[in-house]
Amino acid sequence: MSYVLGIDIGVGTVRAAICRRAAGGELGGSGWGPALPVSLGARTPVVASALRMTAEGTVVPTEVGQHAADAVGGYLNRVGDALPMHFAGGYFPAHGLTAAMARWVVDRVWEIMDEPPVRIAVAHPSSWGDGRLGLLRAGLDEADLPGTVLVTRARAVVECHQAAGRASTTDGLFAVYRLGGSTAEVALMAPEQPGRLELLASAELNDVGGFEVDGMTDAEARAAIRPTVELTAALVRSRGYGPGDLSAILVGGADGAVTPVVSELLAAVFPVPVVFDPRPRMTVAIGAALAGRPPVNRPLQAAVVGPTDAFAVLSPVAPPEPEVARTRGAAGAPPPRPPVTRVAVRAESR
């Protein structure tokens, strides 16, 4: 049965969700069923976002909780950097590594579902501008994923809550609060009409995230989370609104012991509902799948070709000079890999 694939590439792990075409007519007026998580790992529902090369020369995610010495991670946050990233004896632009991860997910879900998706939606930081988005699109094109829909994380969070009936689809003003592994992202979103959302503003803190908060005492967690709440309030004020002008604060990502801390601190500043997703770690992937749904009256066909070897989409670039070049020489010759015929896409702008 036809499905849309939503992909959420994080700093630590990668998650995916699918939304199937509804059987026997429309469901909820959209023609699509609910978005549901899909397990990517053999033993876990998620896979690590760090990539490694196998002895056969293919690129795969590392095991969750492990990090091979030659693995590379954090590439999503490096998209737009002028310097390429060292991986498997070569140097590759961060957007190429991001696209390789997306391609691996597509092929993995294709294997599970026994058919390719009709649409792919990849979530990205809400603060990205045209430069980074253009680079990511170029990488996805090289990975034979040219029709991929790019979705802001903020929109994905709103889509997830709307589909579950926790947020209005036609009016209101929402603050979106997402606590990721290494960043906290906040945004201001306004529904214009069903299926359309306007991103009014966004901001993020790069030194606050779930990795840092895990294991903290209550007082330490409050001190770490408080700046993210202050950032949310400042973002709302920057657009001329007050705390009471919001319809709700829609939360994604925060889970476990940090949930009551986030809820209490947000509620102390904003006299509006603070809405959580019962599956907070899957919020963005689910929302991306929902955002990627095509109209029910549009002809559906496979969105990808392949499957393919993910490494074939990684076009190597020249190493930085002069220090990094000397480092590469000391590491020895790179391992064998499939031939690459595509032209490298170099990061030139943010």
N, C-alpha and C positions, 0 to 999 in steps of 0.2 A: 504494500500500500504506500502511496506517495507520502513523503515526509520532508519537513524542513529541519535542518540541523543548526543548532545554536552552539557556539564555541566560546568559552571563557578561558583565556590564557592568563594565569596569574604568575606571581613571582615564584611560588612554591609548587603549585599544582595546576593541572588543566582539567576542566570539567566540560561536559557536553550534555545537551538535552535535545530531544526531538519532538516535533509536533506533527501528528499524522493527519492526513486528509480524512475527514469524517465520513464514515460509511453510511449509506442510506439517506443521503441528503445533508442539509446544513445542520450545524450544531452551534447554538448560540448566535446564529445569524452570520457566522464567518465562513462556514464550510470546513472548518478545521476543529479537531479535537483539542484536548488540553495538552500542554507541553509537559513532558515527563523526563526525568534524568535517564541517561544511558550510561552503563558502566563501561569504562574504557580499559581498566586494568583486569588482569587475569584473577587477581585476588582482592582487589580494592576497586571502589567505584570511580576513583580518579587515578590519574597518572602524574608523575612528577613533570614539571615543566623543563627541567634541565635535560639537555640532549647529549647523547653520546653516540660514538660510532662503533658498530659491531666489527668482529673480525672479518665478516664478509663485505664490509664497506657500506653498510646501510645505516641510516640515522634513525634512532629510536629514543624514546624517553628513558631516563634512568628509573630504577626502582624507587618507589615512594619511600622516603626516609633515608635513602642512600645517595651518595654523590661521588661518582667515579672521578678519579684524578684528572681524566681528560674530558670530563663533561663541561658543558657551558650552560649557564642559566642567566636570568636577568636581562635577556635580550629585548623584551618588550619595552622596558624602561630605557633602553639604549637606542631605540629607533630615532633617527635624526642626528645621531652623533657623527662627527666627521671621521672618527677612527673606527675601523672595522674590528671585529672580535676574533680572537684566536681560537680556532677549533680544528681538531683532527689534523694538525700540521699545516693548516692554511689559515687564511684571513677572510672573513665573510661579513657583509653588512648585517646589522641587527635585524633589518626588515626581512632579509632573506632567511634568517634563522626562524623568525616568527612565522613566516609563510611555510617553512618546512614543518614546523610543529602543527600548523593548521592542516596541512596536507596529510600528515600522519593521522590526525583525528578523523579526517574525512574517510581515509582508506580503512581505518579501524571500524568506524560505524558502518561503512559500506559492507565490510565483512560480516558484521553482526546482523545487519538488516537484510543482507543478500540482495541489495539493490542500492544504487546511488541516490543521494538526496536531490530533490527538485530545486532546492534553494539552500544556500549556506549563509549564515549570518555570524560575523565575528565581532565580539565586543572589544572596545578599546577605551582608554582613558578619556573622560569627557572633555578634558582641557586641550586635547590635540587640535592643532590647526591644519590648514591645507597642506603644509609641507610634509608633516609626518603621515598624514592620511594618503598623500600621493605616493610616498615611498612604500607604504604598506600595500597599496593597490598594485604597484609595480611588482612587488615581491609575490603577491598572490597571482598576478598574471603569469609570472614565470613558473609558478607551481601548478599551472593549468586550472586555476580557480578564478577565471576572469569575471564571473558574474556575482562574486561574493558581496553581500550587503554588509556595510560597516555600521555598527550600532554603538552609540555612546553607552557607557555603563549606566549612566543616569537614566537614560531611556529604558534600558533593559530592566532596571529595578522598578520603574513605574509600570511598565508593561506587565511584569509579573504580578504586582499587587492589584492592578486593574483587572486582570484576567480572573483573579481569585475573589473579586468583589470587595476588596479592601480599600479601593480608591475609586473615585469618580472617573468616568471616561470622557466627560463633556465639559466640566468646569472645575474651578478651584485653582489653588496655587500650592504646589508641593515643594517642600525641601527634601532632597534626597541625601541620605547619609549612608555612606558605605565604608566599612572598616575592612581593608584588605590585609594581606599578610605583612606588607611593609609600608603601605600608604593608607591615608585616610582621605577620602574624596567626598566632597559635598557639592551639591548643585541645586539650582532653583529651576523648577519645571512647571509649565502651564499647559494643560490640555486645551487644544483649540477646538477639536471635534473628535469623534471616535476615530482612532487610528492615527491621529496627528498630535504631536507634542512639540512645544517650543522650549528650547533650552535658553533660559534667560541669563544664566551665569554659572560658573563652576570654579572650583579651587581645590587644591589638595595640599596635604602635608606629607612630606617624604620621610619624616623621622618618627612617625607614629603608625603602628600597625599591630595586627594580631600577634605577630612573632614576638614583639617587644612586650606586649601586655600579658601573654601567657606566662603563668607562674608567678605573677606579681601578687603582693598582698592587696587587700581592698584599698587601703590608702594610696599605695603606689599606683594601682590601676586608675583610681580617680584622678590623680595628678597627671597621669599620662593621657587620659581621655579628655580632660577638661579643655585643653587647647583646641581640640577638634570641635567641641561645642561652641567655643568662642568664635572659631572660624565660621561656623554655620550662621551664627547670629550676625557676624560682620558681613557675610555674603548677602543675607536678607536685607540688611540696612543699606548696602551698596546699591540696591535697586529701588530704594525709596519705600520699602515696606517695613512694617513692624512685626514683632513675634506673633501677635494675634491675627495678622492678616493671612496666615497660612491656613490651608484646609487640613493638612496633616504633615507629619514627617514620616517619610517612607524609608525604612531601614533595610539594608542588605549587608550580608557579610558578618556582622557581629553575632557571635553565638557563644554558648557555654557560659562560663562564669562572668564574662564581660557583659552579657546581655543586661542584667539588672543595673549595672553601673551606667551603661549607655542610656538606658531608659530613664533612670532617675535624674541624670544630669541634663538630658534634653528636656524632660518634663519640667524641671526647675526654671528653665528659661523660656520655653514655648508653651503657652496655655492651649495646646491643641493635641489631638491624638498622636501618639508615637506608635507607629504600626510596624510590627515585625513579621517576617516570613517564617513559617515553621521549619523551612529548609533553607536557612540563611546562606549556606555555602553554595547552594545551587541557584540562588536568586538570579544572578546575572546570566548564567547559561540558559535558564528557562525563559527569562525575558528576551534574550537574543533570539531564541527560536520563535517566540511569539511575534517579535518585531519583523522577522524575516518572512512571514506568511504572505504569499502573493494573493491577489484577489481571486475569489473562487471561480470567476468566469474567465480567467486567463488560462490558455493552454499550458499544460505542464509537461516538461521534459527534463531529463537529467541535467543537473547544473555543472557536472564535472566530466572529465575524461580520465581514463586510467583504469584501475589503480596504477600508481607509478612509484618508482623508487624515490623517496623523499630527498635523498642526497643529490639527485640530478637537478634539483631546483636551486641548489646552493652554488651560485656563481662566485668563484674566489676573486678577491681583489688584491691589489698590490699591498704588501705590508707597509705599515708606517715606517718612516725613515728618521733617524738612523738606528735608534736604540732597539726598536722592536725587531728590525731585520736581523740584528746580531743575535737576539734571543732565539729567533726561529732557526738560525743556522746551528746553534748549539743543541737544538732539540733533535736534529737529524732529519732524514727525508720523511715526507708525509706518507701515510699508509696508502695502498692502492685504492682507487675509487673509480666509479663509472665515469666515462668521458663527459665533459660538460661543454656544450656547444652554444649555450645562451650567453649574451653579453652581460657583464656584471652591471648591476644597478648601483651606483655609488650614492652615498648619503651626502647631499649637498646643501640641504636646508632643513630647518625645523618647521 
